[in-house]
Amino acid sequence: MTIKRSEAWKTDDGLYRCPFCEKKFSKMGICSHIWRMHNIDGQKHDTTKFLPGSGNEAWNKGLTKETDNRVQLSGESISQYFQQHGGVWKNKTLSQEHKKKLSDAAQKGVKEGRWHTGNSWLGVIEYNSPIAGTVYLMGKWELAYAKYLDRNRINWKLNQKRFKYKSNHLPNKSKIGYYKPDFFLVDENRYVEVKGYETNLDHDKWSQFPHSLTVLRGKDLLELGLNIVL
């Protein structure tokens, strides 16, 4: 059964409130939460099927951000979410020992295939570009734009560089974050960000970006003739 997200669930901070338990989740996580936790189709969904000994393996078992672009994208997606919303760690300072314990636990979970990132992967799409090769894109808007670049024979690649910026909207003490635009147009020496929901944090990133940057919103993609759903 497919769960359809309702904009009526959206709260002022950009998150989505579960209509059953009222807990908040990201745009990418709310439908998965309802499907797994509230059994609205009358079936019990096994949320432990990726644990050791279950006979199943998670898609990311044995992969790292150095060997698989999907792992890197997933980590950055989670990191960006907590930079914007803070969660239970907002305004809290962790000791170096505590940070190391969290880091070690996360790395161990990834190596053992127990780190389940399904909520952040509902919109990830593998695409084989004749120009950029095999890439993993975050959602249908990025896919539509990648196909547009290929159709028009524009030399592009998925951007891998991160750029430092400062923002008072970041929850960490240093107020320093790192921004990675989506695409890089090689011949134009220009970066491109495909953007849906915007926050004050996004505007801080863009205003401090040191290179040529184009931000494409939904209306911009429509003007390019791309068939997308707003």
FIKOLZA-1660 file (N, C-alpha, C; in steps of 0.1 Angstrom, whole numbers, plus 5000, padded with zeros to 4 digits):
% residues 230
   i   px   py   pz ch aa at
   1 5008 4988 5000  A  M  N
   1 5000 5000 5000  A  M CA
   1 5009 5012 5000  A  M  C
   2 5006 5022 4991  A  T  N
   2 5014 5034 4990  A  T CA
   2 5008 5045 4999  A  T  C
   3 5016 5051 5008  A  I  N
   3 5012 5062 5016  A  I CA
   3 5014 5075 5009  A  I  C
   4 5004 5083 5008  A  K  N
   4 5006 5096 5001  A  K CA
   4 5007 5107 5012  A  K  C
   5 5017 5115 5010  A  R  N
   5 5020 5126 5020  A  R CA
   5 5010 5137 5017  A  R  C
   6 5004 5142 5028  A  S  N
   6 4995 5153 5028  A  S CA
   6 5002 5166 5032  A  S  C
   7 5000 5177 5025  A  E  N
   7 5005 5190 5029  A  E CA
   7 4998 5195 5041  A  E  C
   8 4987 5190 5045  A  A  N
   8 4980 5194 5057  A  A CA
   8 4988 5190 5069  A  A  C
   9 4997 5180 5068  A  W  N
   9 5005 5176 5079  A  W CA
   9 5017 5185 5081  A  W  C
  10 5020 5194 5072  A  K  N
  10 5032 5202 5073  A  K CA
  10 5031 5213 5084  A  K  C
  11 5042 5214 5091  A  T  N
  11 5042 5224 5102  A  T CA
  11 5050 5236 5098  A  T  C
  12 5050 5246 5107  A  D  N
  12 5057 5259 5104  A  D CA
  12 5072 5257 5102  A  D  C
  13 5078 5247 5108  A  D  N
  13 5093 5245 5107  A  D CA
  13 5097 5236 5095  A  D  C
  14 5087 5233 5086  A  G  N
  14 5090 5225 5074  A  G CA
  14 5089 5210 5076  A  G  C
  15 5087 5206 5088  A  L  N
  15 5085 5191 5091  A  L CA
  15 5071 5187 5089  A  L  C
  16 5069 5174 5089  A  Y  N
  16 5055 5168 5088  A  Y CA
  16 5051 5161 5100  A  Y  C
  17 5039 5164 5105  A  R  N
  17 5034 5158 5118  A  R CA
  17 5026 5146 5115  A  R  C
  18 5029 5135 5121  A  C  N
  18 5021 5122 5119  A  C CA
  18 5007 5124 5124  A  C  C
  19 4997 5121 5116  A  P  N
  19 4983 5123 5120  A  P CA
  19 4979 5112 5130  A  P  C
  20 4987 5102 5133  A  F  N
  20 4983 5092 5142  A  F CA
  20 4990 5094 5156  A  F  C
  21 5003 5097 5156  A  C  N
  21 5010 5098 5169  A  C CA
  21 5015 5113 5171  A  C  C
  22 5014 5121 5161  A  E  N
  22 5018 5136 5162  A  E CA
  22 5033 5138 5163  A  E  C
  23 5041 5127 5161  A  K  N
  23 5055 5129 5160  A  K CA
  23 5059 5136 5147  A  K  C
  24 5070 5144 5147  A  K  N
  24 5074 5151 5135  A  K CA
  24 5085 5143 5127  A  K  C
  25 5084 5144 5114  A  F  N
  25 5094 5137 5105  A  F CA
  25 5097 5146 5093  A  F  C
  26 5108 5143 5087  A  S  N
  26 5112 5151 5075  A  S CA
  26 5102 5147 5063  A  S  C
  27 5103 5155 5053  A  K  N
  27 5094 5152 5041  A  K CA
  27 5097 5138 5035  A  K  C
  28 5109 5134 5036  A  M  N
  28 5113 5121 5031  A  M CA
  28 5109 5109 5040  A  M  C
  29 5107 5112 5053  A  G  N
  29 5105 5102 5063  A  G CA
  29 5091 5099 5068  A  G  C
  30 5082 5109 5066  A  I  N
  30 5068 5108 5072  A  I CA
  30 5060 5096 5066  A  I  C
  31 5061 5093 5053  A  C  N
  31 5053 5082 5048  A  C CA
  31 5058 5069 5052  A  C  C
  32 5072 5068 5052  A  S  N
  32 5078 5055 5057  A  S CA
  32 5074 5053 5071  A  S  C
  33 5074 5063 5080  A  H  N
  33 5070 5062 5094  A  H CA
  33 5056 5056 5095  A  H  C
  34 5047 5062 5088  A  I  N
  34 5033 5058 5089  A  I CA
  34 5031 5043 5084  A  I  C
  35 5038 5040 5073  A  W  N
  35 5037 5026 5068  A  W CA
  35 5042 5016 5078  A  W  C
  36 5054 5019 5084  A  R  N
  36 5061 5010 5093  A  R CA
  36 5054 5009 5107  A  R  C
  37 5050 5020 5112  A  M  N
  37 5046 5021 5126  A  M CA
  37 5031 5020 5129  A  M  C
  38 5023 5023 5119  A  H  N
  38 5008 5024 5122  A  H CA
  38 5000 5014 5114  A  H  C
  39 5006 5006 5106  A  N  N
  39 4999 4994 5100  A  N CA
  39 4985 4997 5094  A  N  C
  40 4984 5008 5087  A  I  N
  40 4971 5012 5083  A  I CA
  40 4965 5003 5072  A  I  C
  41 4973 4994 5066  A  D  N
  41 4968 4984 5056  A  D CA
  41 4965 4971 5063  A  D  C
  42 4966 4970 5076  A  G  N
  42 4962 4958 5083  A  G CA
  42 4973 4948 5084  A  G  C
  43 4985 4951 5079  A  Q  N
  43 4996 4942 5079  A  Q CA
  43 5007 4947 5089  A  Q  C
  44 5014 4937 5095  A  K  N
  44 5025 4940 5104  A  K CA
  44 5038 4941 5096  A  K  C
  45 5045 4953 5097  A  H  N
  45 5057 4955 5089  A  H CA
  45 5069 4953 5098  A  H  C
  46 5078 4944 5094  A  D  N
  46 5089 4940 5102  A  D CA
  46 5100 4951 5100  A  D  C
  47 5102 4959 5111  A  T  N
  47 5113 4969 5111  A  T CA
  47 5126 4964 5115  A  T  C
  48 5127 4951 5118  A  T  N
  48 5140 4945 5122  A  T CA
  48 5146 4936 5112  A  T  C
  49 5141 4936 5099  A  K  N
  49 5145 4926 5090  A  K CA
  49 5159 4927 5085  A  K  C
  50 5166 4939 5088  A  F  N
  50 5180 4941 5084  A  F CA
  50 5190 4938 5095  A  F  C
  51 5185 4933 5107  A  L  N
  51 5194 4930 5118  A  L CA
  51 5202 4918 5115  A  L  C
  52 5214 4916 5121  A  P  N
  52 5222 4904 5119  A  P CA
  52 5214 4892 5122  A  P  C
  53 5215 4881 5114  A  G  N
  53 5208 4869 5116  A  G CA
  53 5194 4868 5110  A  G  C
  54 5190 4879 5104  A  S  N
  54 5176 4879 5098  A  S CA
  54 5176 4872 5085  A  S  C
  55 5188 4870 5079  A  G  N
  55 5188 4864 5065  A  G CA
  55 5188 4874 5054  A  G  C
  56 5186 4887 5058  A  N  N
  56 5185 4898 5048  A  N CA
  56 5197 4907 5050  A  N  C
  57 5201 4914 5039  A  E  N
  57 5212 4923 5040  A  E CA
  57 5207 4937 5035  A  E  C
  58 5212 4947 5042  A  A  N
  58 5209 4961 5038  A  A CA
  58 5216 4964 5025  A  A  C
  59 5210 4973 5018  A  W  N
  59 5216 4977 5005  A  W CA
  59 5230 4982 5006  A  W  C
  60 5233 4989 5018  A  N  N
  60 5246 4996 5019  A  N CA
  60 5257 4988 5027  A  N  C
  61 5254 4975 5029  A  K  N
  61 5264 4967 5037  A  K CA
  61 5277 4966 5029  A  K  C
  62 5288 4970 5036  A  G  N
  62 5301 4969 5031  A  G CA
  62 5305 4981 5022  A  G  C
  63 5296 4991 5021  A  L  N
  63 5298 5003 5013  A  L CA
  63 5302 5014 5022  A  L  C
  64 5310 5023 5016  A  T  N
  64 5314 5035 5023  A  T CA
  64 5312 5047 5014  A  T  C
  65 5313 5059 5020  A  K  N
  65 5312 5071 5012  A  K CA
  65 5323 5073 5001  A  K  C
  66 5334 5066 5004  A  E  N
  66 5345 5067 4994  A  E CA
  66 5343 5057 4982  A  E  C
  67 5335 5047 4984  A  T  N
  67 5333 5037 4973  A  T CA
  67 5319 5038 4967  A  T  C
  68 5310 5045 4973  A  D  N
  68 5296 5045 4967  A  D CA
  68 5290 5059 4970  A  D  C
  69 5286 5065 4959  A  N  N
  69 5281 5079 4960  A  N CA
  69 5268 5079 4968  A  N  C
  70 5260 5068 4968  A  R  N
  70 5247 5068 4975  A  R CA
  70 5249 5069 4990  A  R  C
  71 5260 5063 4995  A  V  N
  71 5263 5064 5010  A  V CA
  71 5267 5078 5013  A  V  C
  72 5274 5085 5005  A  Q  N
  72 5278 5099 5007  A  Q CA
  72 5266 5108 5007  A  Q  C
  73 5257 5106 4997  A  L  N
  73 5245 5114 4996  A  L CA
  73 5236 5112 5008  A  L  C
  74 5235 5100 5013  A  S  N
  74 5227 5097 5024  A  S CA
  74 5232 5104 5037  A  S  C
  75 5245 5103 5039  A  G  N
  75 5251 5110 5051  A  G CA
  75 5249 5125 5050  A  G  C
  76 5251 5131 5038  A  E  N
  76 5250 5145 5037  A  E CA
  76 5235 5149 5039  A  E  C
  77 5226 5141 5035  A  S  N
  77 5212 5144 5036  A  S CA
  77 5208 5144 5051  A  S  C
  78 5213 5134 5058  A  I  N
  78 5210 5134 5073  A  I CA
  78 5216 5145 5080  A  I  C
  79 5229 5148 5076  A  S  N
  79 5236 5159 5082  A  S CA
  79 5229 5173 5080  A  S  C
  80 5225 5175 5068  A  Q  N
  80 5218 5188 5065  A  Q CA
  80 5205 5189 5073  A  Q  C
  81 5198 5178 5074  A  Y  N
  81 5185 5178 5082  A  Y CA
  81 5188 5183 5097  A  Y  C
  82 5198 5177 5103  A  F  N
  82 5201 5180 5117  A  F CA
  82 5207 5194 5118  A  F  C
  83 5214 5199 5107  A  Q  N
  83 5219 5213 5108  A  Q CA
  83 5207 5222 5108  A  Q  C
  84 5197 5219 5101  A  Q  N
  84 5186 5229 5100  A  Q CA
  84 5176 5227 5112  A  Q  C
  85 5174 5215 5117  A  H  N
  85 5164 5213 5127  A  H CA
  85 5169 5210 5141  A  H  C
  86 5181 5205 5141  A  G  N
  86 5187 5203 5154  A  G CA
  86 5183 5190 5161  A  G  C
  87 5170 5188 5161  A  G  N
  87 5165 5176 5168  A  G CA
  87 5168 5176 5183  A  G  C
  88 5170 5165 5189  A  V  N
  88 5172 5164 5204  A  V CA
  88 5185 5170 5208  A  V  C
  89 5194 5172 5198  A  W  N
  89 5208 5176 5201  A  W CA
  89 5209 5192 5200  A  W  C
  90 5198 5198 5196  A  K  N
  90 5199 5213 5194  A  K CA
  90 5203 5220 5207  A  K  C
  91 5213 5229 5206  A  N  N
  91 5217 5237 5217  A  N CA
  91 5224 5229 5228  A  N  C
  92 5229 5217 5225  A  K  N
  92 5236 5209 5234  A  K CA
  92 5250 5207 5230  A  K  C
  93 5259 5207 5239  A  T  N
  93 5274 5205 5236  A  T CA
  93 5278 5191 5240  A  T  C
  94 5284 5184 5231  A  L  N
  94 5289 5170 5235  A  L CA
  94 5304 5171 5237  A  L  C
  95 5308 5162 5247  A  S  N
  95 5322 5161 5249  A  S CA
  95 5329 5153 5238  A  S  C
  96 5342 5155 5236  A  Q  N
  96 5349 5147 5226  A  Q CA
  96 5347 5132 5227  A  Q  C
  97 5347 5128 5240  A  E  N
  97 5345 5114 5243  A  E CA
  97 5332 5109 5238  A  E  C
  98 5321 5117 5240  A  H  N
  98 5308 5113 5236  A  H CA
  98 5307 5113 5221  A  H  C
  99 5313 5123 5215  A  K  N
  99 5313 5124 5200  A  K CA
  99 5319 5112 5194  A  K  C
 100 5331 5107 5200  A  K  N
 100 5338 5096 5195  A  K CA
 100 5329 5083 5196  A  K  C
 101 5322 5082 5207  A  K  N
 101 5314 5070 5210  A  K CA
 101 5303 5070 5199  A  K  C
 102 5296 5081 5196  A  L  N
 102 5286 5082 5186  A  L CA
 102 5291 5078 5172  A  L  C
 103 5303 5084 5169  A  S  N
 103 5309 5081 5156  A  S CA
 103 5313 5067 5155  A  S  C
 104 5319 5061 5165  A  D  N
 104 5323 5047 5164  A  D CA
 104 5310 5038 5163  A  D  C
 105 5300 5041 5170  A  A  N
 105 5287 5033 5169  A  A CA
 105 5281 5034 5155  A  A  C
 106 5281 5046 5149  A  A  N
 106 5276 5047 5136  A  A CA
 106 5284 5040 5126  A  A  C
 107 5297 5041 5127  A  Q  N
 107 5306 5034 5117  A  Q CA
 107 5304 5019 5118  A  Q  C
 108 5303 5014 5131  A  K  N
 108 5301 5000 5133  A  K CA
 108 5288 4995 5127  A  K  C
 109 5278 5003 5128  A  G  N
 109 5265 5000 5123  A  G CA
 109 5265 4999 5108  A  G  C
 110 5272 5008 5101  A  V  N
 110 5273 5008 5087  A  V CA
 110 5281 4995 5082  A  V  C
 111 5292 4992 5089  A  K  N
 111 5300 4981 5085  A  K CA
 111 5292 4967 5086  A  K  C
 112 5284 4967 5097  A  E  N
 112 5276 4954 5099  A  E CA
 112 5263 4954 5092  A  E  C
 113 5260 4964 5084  A  G  N
 113 5248 4965 5077  A  G CA
 113 5235 4967 5085  A  G  C
 114 5237 4973 5097  A  R  N
 114 5225 4975 5106  A  R CA
 114 5220 4990 5105  A  R  C
 115 5228 4998 5098  A  W  N
 115 5224 5013 5097  A  W CA
 115 5213 5014 5086  A  W  C
 116 5201 5015 5091  A  H  N
 116 5190 5016 5081  A  H CA
 116 5187 5030 5077  A  H  C
 117 5189 5034 5065  A  T  N
 117 5187 5048 5060  A  T CA
 117 5176 5049 5050  A  T  C
 118 5166 5039 5051  A  G  N
 118 5155 5039 5042  A  G CA
 118 5147 5052 5041  A  G  C
 119 5145 5059 5052  A  N  N
 119 5137 5071 5052  A  N CA
 119 5143 5082 5043  A  N  C
 120 5156 5083 5042  A  S  N
 120 5163 5093 5034  A  S CA
 120 5165 5088 5020  A  S  C
 121 5161 5076 5017  A  W  N
 121 5164 5071 5004  A  W CA
 121 5151 5069 4995  A  W  C
 122 5140 5073 5000  A  L  N
 122 5128 5071 4992  A  L CA
 122 5128 5079 4978  A  L  C
 123 5136 5089 4977  A  G  N
 123 5137 5097 4965  A  G CA
 123 5149 5096 4957  A  G  C
 124 5158 5087 4961  A  V  N
 124 5171 5085 4954  A  V CA
 124 5170 5077 4941  A  V  C
 125 5175 5082 4930  A  I  N
 125 5173 5075 4917  A  I CA
 125 5187 5073 4910  A  I  C
 126 5189 5061 4906  A  E  N
 126 5202 5058 4898  A  E CA
 126 5199 5062 4884  A  E  C
 127 5209 5069 4878  A  Y  N
 127 5207 5074 4864  A  Y CA
 127 5221 5072 4856  A  Y  C
 128 5220 5066 4845  A  N  N
 128 5232 5064 4836  A  N CA
 128 5232 5075 4826  A  N  C
 129 5241 5085 4828  A  S  N
 129 5242 5096 4819  A  S CA
 129 5253 5093 4808  A  S  C
 130 5250 5096 4795  A  P  N
 130 5260 5095 4785  A  P CA
 130 5272 5105 4787  A  P  C
 131 5270 5115 4795  A  I  N
 131 5280 5125 4797  A  I CA
 131 5287 5123 4810  A  I  C
 132 5279 5122 4821  A  A  N
 132 5284 5122 4835  A  A CA
 132 5286 5108 4840  A  A  C
 133 5282 5097 4833  A  G  N
 133 5283 5084 4838  A  G CA
 133 5272 5080 4848  A  G  C
 134 5274 5070 4856  A  T  N
 134 5263 5066 4865  A  T CA
 134 5264 5075 4877  A  T  C
 135 5252 5081 4880  A  V  N
 135 5251 5090 4892  A  V CA
 135 5239 5087 4900  A  V  C
 136 5238 5091 4912  A  Y  N
 136 5226 5089 4921  A  Y CA
 136 5221 5103 4924  A  Y  C
 137 5208 5105 4920  A  L  N
 137 5202 5118 4921  A  L CA
 137 5191 5118 4932  A  L  C
 138 5189 5130 4939  A  M  N
 138 5180 5131 4949  A  M CA
 138 5166 5136 4944  A  M  C
 139 5158 5127 4939  A  G  N
 139 5145 5130 4934  A  G CA
 139 5143 5132 4920  A  G  C
 140 5131 5134 4916  A  K  N
 140 5127 5135 4901  A  K CA
 140 5131 5148 4895  A  K  C
 141 5132 5159 4903  A  W  N
 141 5136 5171 4898  A  W CA
 141 5150 5171 4893  A  W  C
 142 5159 5165 4901  A  E  N
 142 5173 5164 4897  A  E CA
 142 5174 5155 4885  A  E  C
 143 5166 5145 4884  A  L  N
 143 5167 5135 4873  A  L CA
 143 5162 5143 4860  A  L  C
 144 5152 5150 4861  A  A  N
 144 5147 5157 4849  A  A CA
 144 5157 5167 4844  A  A  C
 145 5164 5174 4853  A  Y  N
 145 5174 5184 4849  A  Y CA
 145 5186 5177 4843  A  Y  C
 146 5190 5165 4849  A  A  N
 146 5202 5158 4843  A  A CA
 146 5199 5153 4829  A  A  C
 147 5186 5149 4827  A  K  N
 147 5182 5145 4813  A  K CA
 147 5182 5157 4804  A  K  C
 148 5178 5168 4809  A  Y  N
 148 5178 5180 4801  A  Y CA
 148 5193 5184 4797  A  Y  C
 149 5202 5183 4806  A  L  N
 149 5216 5186 4803  A  L CA
 149 5221 5176 4792  A  L  C
 150 5218 5163 4793  A  D  N
 150 5222 5153 4783  A  D CA
 150 5216 5156 4770  A  D  C
 151 5203 5159 4769  A  R  N
 151 5196 5162 4757  A  R CA
 151 5203 5174 4749  A  R  C
 152 5207 5183 4757  A  N  N
 152 5213 5195 4751  A  N CA
 152 5228 5195 4750  A  N  C
 153 5234 5183 4753  A  R  N
 153 5248 5180 4752  A  R CA
 153 5256 5190 4760  A  R  C
 154 5252 5193 4772  A  I  N
 154 5259 5202 4781  A  I CA
 154 5268 5194 4789  A  I  C
 155 5281 5197 4789  A  N  N
 155 5291 5190 4797  A  N CA
 155 5289 5192 4812  A  N  C
 156 5285 5182 4819  A  W  N
 156 5282 5183 4833  A  W CA
 156 5287 5171 4841  A  W  C
 157 5288 5173 4854  A  K  N
 157 5290 5162 4863  A  K CA
 157 5284 5165 4876  A  K  C
 158 5282 5154 4884  A  L  N
 158 5276 5156 4898  A  L CA
 158 5287 5162 4906  A  L  C
 159 5284 5173 4913  A  N  N
 159 5294 5180 4921  A  N CA
 159 5297 5172 4934  A  N  C
 160 5310 5172 4937  A  Q  N
 160 5315 5165 4948  A  Q CA
 160 5322 5175 4958  A  Q  C
 161 5324 5188 4954  A  K  N
 161 5331 5197 4963  A  K CA
 161 5321 5203 4973  A  K  C
 162 5327 5206 4985  A  R  N
 162 5320 5213 4996  A  R CA
 162 5326 5226 4998  A  R  C
 163 5318 5236 5002  A  F  N
 163 5322 5250 5004  A  F CA
 163 5318 5255 5018  A  F  C
 164 5327 5261 5025  A  K  N
 164 5324 5265 5039  A  K CA
 164 5316 5278 5038  A  K  C
 165 5307 5279 5048  A  Y  N
 165 5299 5291 5050  A  Y CA
 165 5296 5292 5065  A  Y  C
 166 5291 5304 5069  A  K  N
 166 5288 5307 5083  A  K CA
 166 5273 5311 5083  A  K  C
 167 5266 5307 5094  A  S  N
 167 5252 5310 5095  A  S CA
 167 5248 5309 5110  A  S  C
 168 5240 5320 5114  A  N  N
 168 5235 5319 5128  A  N CA
 168 5224 5309 5129  A  N  C
 169 5219 5304 5118  A  H  N
 169 5208 5294 5118  A  H CA
 169 5214 5280 5121  A  H  C
 170 5227 5278 5121  A  L  N
 170 5232 5265 5124  A  L CA
 170 5232 5263 5139  A  L  C
 171 5230 5250 5143  A  P  N
 171 5229 5247 5158  A  P CA
 171 5242 5246 5164  A  P  C
 172 5253 5244 5157  A  N  N
 172 5266 5242 5163  A  N CA
 172 5273 5255 5168  A  N  C
 173 5282 5253 5177  A  K  N
 173 5288 5265 5184  A  K CA
 173 5296 5274 5174  A  K  C
 174 5303 5268 5165  A  S  N
 174 5311 5276 5156  A  S CA
 174 5303 5283 5145  A  S  C
 175 5290 5279 5143  A  K  N
 175 5282 5284 5132  A  K CA
 175 5287 5283 5118  A  K  C
 176 5296 5273 5117  A  I  N
 176 5302 5270 5104  A  I CA
 176 5296 5257 5098  A  I  C
 177 5292 5257 5085  A  G  N
 177 5287 5246 5078  A  G CA
 177 5294 5244 5065  A  G  C
 178 5290 5234 5058  A  Y  N
 178 5296 5231 5045  A  Y CA
 178 5285 5228 5035  A  Y  C
 179 5286 5235 5023  A  Y  N
 179 5275 5234 5013  A  Y CA
 179 5280 5228 5001  A  Y  C
 180 5272 5219 4995  A  K  N
 180 5276 5212 4983  A  K CA
 180 5265 5213 4973  A  K  C
 181 5266 5222 4962  A  P  N
 181 5256 5223 4952  A  P CA
 181 5254 5209 4945  A  P  C
 182 5244 5208 4937  A  D  N
 182 5240 5195 4931  A  D CA
 182 5249 5192 4918  A  D  C
 183 5250 5202 4909  A  F  N
 183 5256 5199 4896  A  F CA
 183 5268 5209 4894  A  F  C
 184 5277 5205 4885  A  F  N
 184 5287 5214 4880  A  F CA
 184 5287 5213 4865  A  F  C
 185 5285 5225 4859  A  L  N
 185 5286 5226 4844  A  L CA
 185 5300 5229 4840  A  L  C
 186 5307 5220 4834  A  V  N
 186 5322 5221 4832  A  V CA
 186 5326 5232 4823  A  V  C
 187 5320 5233 4812  A  D  N
 187 5324 5243 4802  A  D CA
 187 5321 5257 4807  A  D  C
 188 5310 5259 4814  A  E  N
 188 5306 5272 4819  A  E CA
 188 5312 5275 4833  A  E  C
 189 5319 5266 4839  A  N  N
 189 5325 5268 4852  A  N CA
 189 5314 5273 4862  A  N  C
 190 5303 5266 4862  A  R  N
 190 5292 5271 4870  A  R CA
 190 5285 5260 4877  A  R  C
 191 5281 5263 4890  A  Y  N
 191 5274 5253 4898  A  Y CA
 191 5259 5255 4897  A  Y  C
 192 5251 5244 4899  A  V  N
 192 5237 5245 4898  A  V CA
 192 5231 5238 4910  A  V  C
 193 5221 5244 4916  A  E  N
 193 5214 5238 4927  A  E CA
 193 5199 5237 4923  A  E  C
 194 5194 5225 4923  A  V  N
 194 5180 5222 4921  A  V CA
 194 5172 5222 4934  A  V  C
 195 5163 5232 4936  A  K  N
 195 5158 5235 4950  A  K CA
 195 5143 5234 4950  A  K  C
 196 5138 5227 4960  A  G  N
 196 5124 5228 4963  A  G CA
 196 5121 5237 4975  A  G  C
 197 5119 5231 4987  A  Y  N
 197 5117 5238 4999  A  Y CA
 197 5129 5246 5003  A  Y  C
 198 5127 5259 5006  A  E  N
 198 5139 5268 5010  A  E CA
 198 5138 5272 5024  A  E  C
 199 5150 5274 5030  A  T  N
 199 5150 5278 5044  A  T CA
 199 5160 5290 5045  A  T  C
 200 5160 5297 5056  A  N  N
 200 5170 5308 5058  A  N CA
 200 5184 5303 5057  A  N  C
 201 5187 5290 5061  A  L  N
 201 5200 5285 5060  A  L CA
 201 5204 5284 5045  A  L  C
 202 5195 5281 5036  A  D  N
 202 5198 5280 5022  A  D CA
 202 5203 5294 5017  A  D  C
 203 5196 5304 5021  A  H  N
 203 5200 5318 5016  A  H CA
 203 5214 5322 5021  A  H  C
 204 5217 5317 5033  A  D  N
 204 5230 5320 5039  A  D CA
 204 5241 5313 5030  A  D  C
 205 5238 5301 5026  A  K  N
 205 5247 5293 5018  A  K CA
 205 5250 5300 5004  A  K  C
 206 5239 5304 4998  A  W  N
 206 5240 5310 4985  A  W CA
 206 5246 5324 4985  A  W  C
 207 5244 5332 4995  A  S  N
 207 5249 5345 4995  A  S CA
 207 5264 5345 4997  A  S  C
 208 5270 5335 5003  A  Q  N
 208 5284 5334 5006  A  Q CA
 208 5291 5325 4996  A  Q  C
 209 5284 5319 4986  A  F  N
 209 5291 5310 4977  A  F CA
 209 5301 5317 4969  A  F  C
 210 5313 5312 4968  A  P  N
 210 5324 5320 4961  A  P CA
 210 5325 5318 4946  A  P  C
 211 5316 5310 4940  A  H  N
 211 5317 5308 4925  A  H CA
 211 5304 5311 4919  A  H  C
 212 5303 5310 4906  A  S  N
 212 5291 5312 4899  A  S CA
 212 5281 5301 4902  A  S  C
 213 5269 5305 4906  A  L  N
 213 5259 5296 4911  A  L CA
 213 5245 5300 4906  A  L  C
 214 5238 5290 4900  A  T  N
 214 5224 5291 4896  A  T CA
 214 5215 5283 4904  A  T  C
 215 5205 5288 4910  A  V  N
 215 5195 5281 4918  A  V CA
 215 5182 5279 4910  A  V  C
 216 5179 5267 4907  A  L  N
 216 5167 5264 4898  A  L CA
 216 5156 5259 4907  A  L  C
 217 5145 5267 4908  A  R  N
 217 5133 5263 4915  A  R CA
 217 5123 5256 4906  A  R  C
 218 5112 5252 4911  A  G  N
 218 5103 5245 4903  A  G CA
 218 5098 5252 4890  A  G  C
 219 5095 5265 4892  A  K  N
 219 5091 5273 4881  A  K CA
 219 5102 5275 4870  A  K  C
 220 5114 5275 4874  A  D  N
 220 5125 5276 4865  A  D CA
 220 5126 5263 4857  A  D  C
 221 5124 5252 4863  A  L  N
 221 5125 5239 4856  A  L CA
 221 5113 5238 4846  A  L  C
 222 5102 5243 4849  A  L  N
 222 5090 5244 4840  A  L CA
 222 5093 5252 4828  A  L  C
 223 5100 5264 4830  A  E  N
 223 5103 5273 4820  A  E CA
 223 5114 5266 4810  A  E  C
 224 5121 5257 4815  A  L  N
 224 5131 5249 4806  A  L CA
 224 5124 5238 4798  A  L  C
 225 5110 5237 4801  A  G  N
 225 5103 5227 4794  A  G CA
 225 5103 5213 4800  A  G  C
 226 5107 5212 4813  A  L  N
 226 5108 5199 4819  A  L CA
 226 5094 5196 4825  A  L  C
 227 5091 5183 4824  A  N  N
 227 5078 5178 4829  A  N CA
 227 5080 5173 4843  A  N  C
 228 5077 5183 4852  A  I  N
 228 5078 5180 4866  A  I CA
 228 5065 5183 4873  A  I  C
 229 5063 5178 4885  A  V  N
 229 5051 5180 4893  A  V CA
 229 5055 5189 4905  A  V  C
 230 5049 5201 4906  A  L  N
 230 5052 5210 4917  A  L CA
 230 5044 5206 4929  A  L  C
% end
